[in-house]
Amino acid sequence: MNMSAGDGKSERLVVIGGDAAGMSAASQARRLKGPDELEIVAFERGHFSSYSACGIPYWVGGDVTGRDALIARTPEEHRARDIDLRMRTEVTEIDVAGGRVHARDVDSGAESWTSYDKLVIGTGARPIRPELPGIDAPGVHGVQTLDDGQALLDTLARTRGRRAVVVGAGYIGVEMAEALINRGYEVTVVNRGREPMSTLDPDMGRMVHRAMEGLGITMVNDAEVTGVLTGDDGRVRAVATRDAEFPADVVVLGIGVRPETGLAAAAGLPLGAHGGLLTDLAMRVRGHENIWAGGDCVEVLDLVSGQERHIPLGTHANKHGQVVGTNVGGGYATFPGVVGTAVSKVCDLEIARTGLREKDALRAGLRFVTVTVESTSRAGYYPNASPMTVKMLAERRTGRLLGVQIVGREGAGKRVDIAAVALTAGMTVEQMTALDLGYAPPFSPVWDPVLVAARKAAREVERQR
């Protein structure tokens, strides 16, 4: 069956992927062009559209009451806006020369070709599943989509044992470890790094380590998983490293994700060093006038280092979608890049970072100074003031801010936004000291902790000139 743009429609937009980037692009394009000007067909291989993957750990842990709370817009709502969203339909091939995509209905197996005038690729990312013995055994779960989250909850409901092993200690690994603790599991986190949260420098990650142990989580660092062991029934029974075995009734993979770009690679579209699609500032795939991409399947420019990076975050995906939809709909918008801002928590410990870590700065060939300061979230005399640690990197010669990491209690994490704005503006640490930030004892000391760090960094830059 071949479907072509026609039937009175001037153009057809095809979108691959029904989550943040793809459906944001479709929705924005629809705002700009009505159905008589632009037909929109979107394909999603899963059961859900336009949902918050970032909320899955909180759904699993019981903080979010139900799955539907994570869904921003249902397929029916998209269809009501004249977007032909086809669920449980997987695109298996992109024919760039022919301007068409091949799709297969996941449930019936029916196949068809659909032509396009404009194509948006929002295929997202997939959890890393290392090629290890037993990695595909029942009871081993990656957590990237709502379908993944539902599959994990189904396993937890069926499993009698209460022992969980989380492999990896990045954002997903740490958040899933806390979620499983909240569900009454004994949790062991096996991490190959020196400390959890490799997005932080190890000295800051050590604070996260202590907080996780305070929750009752067993942290095993500097450990490489060699396989997943199974019982007579074929289900997971333990995770093995070179030195030990850790009993498990369920295993969650929190190793990270890779761009889902198999379709794009097979179609000959350009990929970067991290496996993500390469786009221009308008999020148009390089070298292809009528193909755009966004979300976790693309690489983006790091405004601090000047290098391409893969940073899979929902904030970026939604912005990409807005940019793509504007351009597809006849307007003009750009996505200039990112500074790498992220925030998370373990219990009441807030963890935030933006810009470069020490190893990022070294890799970029930058000479830098680092300072670390201890402060409080509020004026020290105000009730419930809590400790906070701020680490700051600045370029040695110019004093340009390079990165900030914050670990602390309530009121700590979102302070990273000050640094994110300063990084985007290319400010020096000396310039930061003059920022006119809000102050009152319930919210901050007279000198905000980020500005205390900036003052110390400015002195260190001056000393080393």
C-alpha positions in Angstrom: 0.0 0.0 0.0 1.4 3.4 -0.9 0.1 6.6 0.5 1.1 9.9 -1.0 0.7 13.6 -0.1 -2.4 14.7 -2.0 -6.1 14.7 -1.5 -6.1 18.5 -1.6 -3.3 18.8 1.0 -0.4 21.1 -0.1 2.2 19.2 2.0 2.6 16.2 4.2 4.7 16.2 7.4 5.7 12.8 8.7 7.0 12.5 12.3 8.8 9.5 13.6 8.4 9.3 17.4 5.4 10.2 19.5 7.0 11.7 22.6 8.5 15.1 23.5 10.4 16.3 20.5 8.3 14.7 17.8 4.9 15.7 19.1 6.1 19.1 20.2 7.2 19.6 16.6 3.9 18.3 15.3 1.8 20.5 17.6 3.8 23.7 16.9 3.6 23.0 13.1 -0.2 22.6 13.5 -0.5 25.9 15.3 1.2 27.6 12.4 -0.5 25.7 9.6 -4.0 24.4 9.4 -4.9 20.9 8.1 -5.7 22.3 4.6 -2.1 23.6 4.3 -0.3 20.8 6.1 -1.2 17.1 6.7 0.6 15.7 9.7 1.1 11.9 10.1 3.0 10.7 13.2 4.2 7.2 14.1 4.8 5.9 17.6 5.7 2.2 18.2 4.7 2.2 21.9 1.4 2.5 23.8 1.8 6.2 24.9 2.4 9.6 23.5 3.7 12.9 24.9 4.7 11.7 28.4 7.3 12.6 31.0 10.0 9.9 31.0 11.8 11.9 33.7 8.9 11.1 36.1 9.1 7.3 35.7 11.3 6.8 38.8 8.8 8.8 40.9 5.9 6.7 39.5 7.7 3.5 40.3 8.6 4.8 43.8 5.0 5.8 44.5 5.5 9.6 44.7 3.4 9.9 41.5 0.0 8.3 42.0 -0.5 6.8 38.6 0.9 6.4 35.1 -1.7 8.8 33.5 -0.3 11.7 35.6 2.9 11.5 33.4 1.0 11.9 30.1 0.8 15.4 28.9 -1.3 14.8 25.8 -3.1 11.5 24.8 -3.3 10.2 21.2 -6.9 11.2 21.1 -6.1 14.8 22.0 -3.5 14.9 19.3 -6.0 13.5 16.8 -8.6 16.1 17.8 -6.1 18.7 16.6 -5.9 17.1 13.1 -2.6 15.2 13.8 -2.9 11.6 12.5 -1.0 9.8 15.3 -0.7 6.1 14.6 0.2 4.2 17.8 1.8 0.8 18.0 3.3 1.5 14.5 7.0 1.2 14.0 8.9 2.9 11.2 11.4 0.3 9.8 13.0 2.2 7.0 13.5 5.8 5.7 13.8 6.1 2.0 15.5 9.5 1.7 15.7 9.5 -2.1 12.1 8.5 -2.5 10.8 10.8 0.2 8.9 8.0 2.1 9.0 5.9 5.2 8.1 2.2 5.6 6.1 1.3 8.7 4.8 -1.9 10.4 1.8 -2.3 12.7 3.4 -3.9 15.8 0.2 -5.9 16.6 -1.1 -6.9 13.2 2.1 -7.0 11.2 0.5 -4.9 8.4 3.1 -2.9 6.4 2.8 0.3 4.3 4.8 3.1 2.8 3.9 6.7 3.5 5.4 9.5 1.5 6.5 12.8 3.0 7.4 16.4 1.9 8.9 17.1 5.3 10.3 14.6 7.8 10.9 15.0 11.6 13.0 12.3 13.4 12.3 12.1 17.1 13.3 8.5 17.8 14.8 9.2 21.2 17.3 7.1 23.0 17.6 3.5 24.2 18.9 2.2 27.5 22.4 0.7 27.3 22.3 -3.1 27.6 25.9 -4.4 27.6 26.4 -7.7 25.8 26.8 -9.8 28.9 25.6 -13.3 29.8 22.0 -13.2 31.1 21.4 -9.5 30.3 18.1 -10.3 28.6 16.8 -12.7 31.3 13.3 -12.1 32.7 13.6 -9.6 35.6 16.2 -7.4 34.0 14.8 -4.0 33.0 15.9 -0.9 31.3 13.8 2.2 32.1 13.4 4.7 29.3 9.7 4.7 28.2 6.3 4.4 29.9 6.2 0.9 28.5 9.5 0.1 30.3 8.1 1.6 33.5 4.9 -0.5 33.3 6.9 -3.7 32.6 9.1 -3.0 35.7 6.0 -2.5 37.9 4.5 -5.7 36.5 7.6 -7.6 37.5 7.7 -6.0 40.9 4.0 -7.1 41.4 4.8 -10.7 40.5 8.1 -11.0 42.3 8.1 -12.5 45.8 11.7 -11.6 46.7 12.6 -8.1 47.9 16.2 -7.8 46.6 17.0 -5.4 43.9 20.3 -4.6 42.1 20.7 -1.4 40.1 23.5 -1.4 37.6 24.9 2.1 37.2 24.8 5.2 39.4 23.9 8.0 37.0 20.7 10.0 37.3 18.4 7.1 36.4 20.3 4.6 38.5 20.3 6.8 41.6 16.6 7.8 41.2 15.6 4.2 40.6 17.6 3.0 43.7 15.6 5.5 45.8 12.3 4.4 44.2 13.0 0.7 45.0 13.9 1.6 48.6 10.6 3.4 48.9 8.9 0.2 47.7 10.5 -1.8 50.5 13.3 -3.5 48.6 16.9 -4.2 49.7 18.9 -2.3 47.1 22.4 -2.7 46.0 23.9 -0.3 43.4 26.8 -1.7 41.4 28.8 1.2 39.9 32.0 1.0 37.8 33.0 4.6 38.7 34.8 5.8 41.8 31.7 7.5 43.1 28.0 7.7 42.1 26.8 10.4 39.7 29.7 10.6 37.2 28.1 13.8 36.0 29.8 15.3 39.1 33.5 15.4 40.0 34.3 12.5 42.4 34.7 14.8 45.4 31.1 16.0 45.0 29.9 12.5 44.1 31.2 11.3 47.5 28.5 13.3 49.2 25.9 11.5 47.1 27.5 8.2 48.1 27.0 9.1 51.8 23.4 10.1 51.3 22.6 6.9 49.5 24.1 4.8 52.2 22.1 6.9 54.7 18.9 5.7 52.9 20.0 2.1 53.4 21.3 1.6 49.9 24.4 -0.6 49.5 26.9 1.2 47.2 29.5 -0.9 45.4 31.9 1.3 43.5 34.8 0.5 41.2 33.0 -2.7 40.2 32.5 -4.0 36.6 29.5 -6.3 36.0 30.5 -9.5 34.2 27.1 -11.1 33.9 23.6 -11.7 35.2 23.1 -15.1 36.8 19.8 -17.0 36.4 18.1 -19.7 38.3 16.6 -23.0 37.1 13.5 -21.1 36.0 15.5 -18.8 33.7 14.8 -15.7 35.8 17.5 -13.4 37.3 18.9 -14.5 40.6 22.1 -12.4 41.0 24.4 -9.9 39.4 28.1 -11.0 39.1 31.2 -8.9 39.1 34.8 -10.1 39.0 34.9 -10.2 42.8 31.4 -11.0 44.0 27.8 -12.0 43.4 24.9 -9.8 44.5 21.6 -11.6 44.9 18.7 -10.1 43.0 15.1 -10.8 42.4 14.9 -7.8 40.0 17.7 -5.9 38.1 17.4 -2.3 36.8 19.9 -1.0 34.3 20.8 2.6 35.0 24.0 2.6 32.9 22.8 5.4 30.6 21.3 5.7 27.1 22.5 5.9 23.5 20.8 7.8 20.7 18.3 5.6 18.9 19.6 6.3 15.4 19.6 2.9 13.7 17.0 4.1 11.2 18.9 7.3 10.5 22.2 5.5 10.0 20.7 3.0 7.6 19.3 5.9 5.6 22.7 7.5 5.4 22.0 10.5 7.5 25.0 12.1 9.3 25.9 11.0 12.8 28.3 12.5 15.3 31.0 10.9 17.5 28.4 10.0 20.1 26.0 8.3 17.6 23.5 11.2 17.5 22.2 12.9 14.5 23.9 16.1 13.5 21.8 19.2 12.8 22.2 22.8 12.1 21.0 25.6 14.3 17.5 25.3 12.9 17.5 21.5 13.9 17.6 20.6 10.2 19.6 17.4 9.6 22.9 18.5 8.0 22.8 18.2 4.2 19.1 17.5 4.0 16.7 20.4 3.3 13.5 18.7 4.3 14.5 16.5 7.2 14.7 17.7 10.8 15.6 15.9 14.1 15.3 16.6 17.8 15.3 15.1 21.3 17.5 12.3 22.6 18.5 11.1 19.1 20.6 14.3 18.3 23.9 15.8 19.4 23.9 19.4 20.4 26.6 22.1 20.7 28.1 22.6 24.2 28.3 26.4 24.5 31.1 26.2 27.1 33.5 23.7 25.4 32.5 24.3 21.8 32.1 20.6 21.3 29.2 18.4 20.2 27.6 16.4 23.0 24.8 14.0 23.6 22.7 15.2 26.5 19.3 13.4 26.7 17.0 15.6 28.7 13.3 16.4 28.3 13.9 20.1 28.6 16.1 20.0 25.4 13.7 17.7 23.6 10.7 20.0 24.1 12.7 23.0 23.0 14.0 21.1 19.9 10.4 20.3 19.0 9.3 23.9 19.3 12.2 25.0 17.0 11.5 22.2 14.5 7.8 22.8 14.4 8.3 26.6 13.9 10.6 25.9 11.0 8.4 23.2 9.4 5.4 25.5 9.8 7.0 28.3 7.8 8.5 30.4 10.6 12.2 30.6 11.7 13.7 29.5 15.0 17.1 28.3 16.2 18.5 26.2 19.0 21.9 27.6 19.8 23.1 24.9 22.2 23.3 24.0 25.8 25.5 24.4 28.9 24.7 21.0 30.4 22.4 21.9 33.3 20.8 19.1 35.3 19.3 18.6 38.8 18.3 15.5 40.7 17.9 14.3 44.3 18.5 11.5 46.7 15.9 11.7 49.5 16.3 15.3 50.6 19.8 15.7 49.2 19.7 17.9 46.1 22.3 17.4 43.4 22.9 19.9 40.5 25.5 20.7 37.9 26.0 22.9 34.9 28.9 23.5 32.5 32.1 21.5 32.6 33.5 19.0 35.1 37.3 19.0 35.7 37.7 16.1 33.2 35.6 17.9 30.6 37.7 21.0 30.9 40.9 19.0 30.6 39.5 17.2 27.5 38.7 20.6 26.0 42.3 21.7 26.5 41.3 24.4 29.0 43.5 25.6 31.9 41.3 26.3 34.9 41.1 26.9 38.6 38.7 25.2 41.0 37.3 26.4 44.3 34.9 24.8 46.8 32.9 26.6 49.4 30.6 25.5 52.3 27.6 27.7 53.0 23.9 27.5 54.0 20.6 27.7 52.1 19.4 30.5 54.3 20.8 33.0 56.7 22.6 30.9 59.4 20.5 32.3 62.2 17.2 31.5 60.4 15.4 28.3 61.3 16.1 25.2 59.2 19.1 26.7 57.4 20.8 23.7 55.8 24.4 23.1 54.6 25.3 23.4 51.0 28.6 22.8 49.0 29.3 24.7 45.9 32.2 23.8 43.5 33.1 26.2 40.7 35.5 26.0 37.8 36.8 29.1 36.0 39.2 29.6 33.1 42.6 30.5 34.5 43.6 33.3 32.1 40.2 35.0 31.5 38.2 34.1 34.6 35.4 32.9 32.4 33.0 30.7 34.3 33.3 27.1 33.2 31.1 25.0 35.5 29.3 24.7 38.8 28.3 21.7 40.9 26.0 22.0 44.0 25.2 19.4 46.6 23.0 20.3 49.5 19.6 20.1 51.2 16.4 22.0 50.5 16.9 25.2 48.4 20.3 24.1 47.0 19.6 22.5 43.7 17.8 25.2 41.7 20.5 27.7 42.6 22.4 26.1 39.7 20.1 28.1 37.4 22.1 31.3 38.4 25.2 29.6 37.0 23.4 28.3 33.9 22.4 31.9 33.0 26.0 33.1 33.7 27.5 30.4 31.5 25.1 31.1 28.7 26.0 34.8 28.9 29.7 34.0 28.9 30.2 35.8 32.2 33.4 35.8 34.2 33.4 34.9 37.9 34.4 38.6 38.6 31.3 39.8 36.8 29.2 37.2 38.7 30.1 38.8 42.0 28.1 41.9 41.1 24.9 40.0 40.2 21.9 41.5 41.9 20.2 38.4 43.4 17.2 38.4 45.6 18.0 38.3 49.4 16.0 37.8 52.6 17.0 35.6 55.5 14.4 32.9 54.7 15.9 32.4 51.2 19.6 33.1 51.4 22.6 34.4 53.3 23.5 38.0 52.5 26.0 36.6 50.0 24.4 33.8 48.1 26.5 30.6 48.1 27.0 30.8 44.4 28.3 34.3 44.7 30.6 33.3 47.6 32.1 30.7 45.3 32.4 33.3 42.5 34.3 35.7 44.8 36.7 32.9 45.9 37.2 31.9 42.2 37.8 35.5 41.2 40.5 35.8 43.9 42.1 32.5 42.7 42.1 33.6 39.1 43.8 36.8 40.1 46.4 35.0 42.2 47.4 32.7 39.3 47.7 35.3 36.6 
